[in-house]
Amino acid sequence: NGEIVEPSPRIAIEFNETLPPIGYVAFCASNAKDCSGYGLIESFKPDMLEVSPQLWSKLHRINVSVHAAIKPVSDDELYGKPEFWTYPTTAGDCEDYLLQKKKLLQEAGIPANSLRITVALDENVQGHAVLTVTTKEGDFILDNRRDDIRLWSETGYTFLKRQSAHNPKHWVALNESVKTIASTTT
């Protein structure tokens, strides 16, 4: 759209399109309605939420309630495979937590294009997934490892990629070292 976005510790900079995680692709194959577009139009602009006490309360309430309801268990332990994204019932890993949070937040009225699945490397350089809430005040992270909600730049993580604001099946790099793709995948 021609806008220049200045680097900010509050808003993550997006680079070129990249491939989605394979676990997300498999999840979408089984949950097509949860991976459909946001009502795509050419002049589409992502919703930039206004941070209000009501929004903050809703984010915190759902973040904490999912943490209380779900026991942390790896996909290997739970499903016998290294990567399996699904809605959790009583146990799950980081992807399962964020899928449940995203679903509940959307049901609570938060626009889907403001809730973006995000992949990072944690402080131990291990793969980790979190939910990013994009707002006018910055990109906030809902992380299954903590109840508090932090700006992306205050997590200590190295962010790799996240869902595009324009189409949930498309992903964008958040780090210049992440491989980009030349053509669009669907």
Disulfide bonds with the S-S distance in Angstrom:
Cys28-Cys35 2.10
